[in-house]
Amino acid sequence: MIRNVLGAIVALIGAAAAVLSPFRDWYDGRLGRHYRLGDLFTGTGVTGAHPGGLFTSLWLPFLCAAVVAVVGVVLRSRLLVALAGVVVLGFTVLWMVRQGQVNGSLAVASDGSGLQMGVASAAAGGVLLLLGAALMSGRRGAGAGAGRGRPYEAPGSADPDTWPPTREPGPSVQTTPWPEPEGDAPYVGPEDGAPGAGRPGSGAPGAGRPGPPPSDPPDETPGPSSGTPGPSGGKPSPSGA
């Protein structure tokens, strides 16, 4: 985007310089719009006759080049902008060749009898148009826009929880912040023989199941000296029985 804007500004400056150049002195105090366009395509070179109108002078190809440059900027077409620069430079060089045929040589004199600012403005405009075309990034196709929107392919069903660039593990597929719901069946504890089925913390199998209730201890209260205590805690049996 920045390259297109910068290239467009440079190209428009070059187009404006090319269009205004025929209204300045080109050679020996003669304006560029005073040169006939047909003299550039004859073997005799540039004549002293003035054109009949502005659109039959050297200004016409520069105007066409400026229009092409503006269309290229609007369409972001580097080819059109570069074409405009080639046209401006081409007609400038062609004029210099035809002018050199008449004078025998081209010179830059301090008294204004040689090449002047109009030629420099036209040449600079053509160079700026080419520079603007080089700075522009141009238009991108539909495929490039689609690739910019989704640069990586989506992960397949085999690894849905990975980041596309490096295929590293990414965030969980679970999108809800709440924990996953448990089943409806109540918890009945570990099965027999399963690890940790004994007493909590013991790790022995079956330690978690409750054992039988403890029975009352036998009554071991000593009886009379003449007898022994009964096994059930009753009366002592007589020693003589």
C-alpha angles and dihedrals in degrees: 000000000000091000092053092050093047093045091048092053092050092046093050091050089052092048092050091049091051094049093048096044096083089060091063131070114282106175134358093349095307119133120235093238089061092069115092116234092222092060089068091065099047129088094230094067130219116349130202094244116112120229121254095237144002094259092056093053134081089277093076099072090045091052091050091048091051092051091050090049092052091049089049091051092050092048092039089234114159091191094060093046091049090048090055091052092050091051093051094047092043095055091043092053091043091053091049090052093050092045090050090053090059099043098032091233143018123240141172110229128184092225092063096254096118137046112336141190096288092068092045091050092051093047092047090049092054092048092049091051091054091046091051091051090052092050095050117092093207129215123317122221128239091263092057091050092050092048091050091053094051110017095172133049118248115257117259129242092267093065109017094155099065135099112248100227099057102005090237120154110278136186121316120279088231103099099185118089091217123090119263113271118254126228125271095242112102120240110260099178130249121323125249112285093017118130112267093021093126131072113331109270096009098089092210118134113257094012092121096060117092115248128222117290113268116255124232113270116247118264105256096178106144114244130211118313091250096062145031125248116265120248093240098044094258130128117315115256117242114259092231096053 
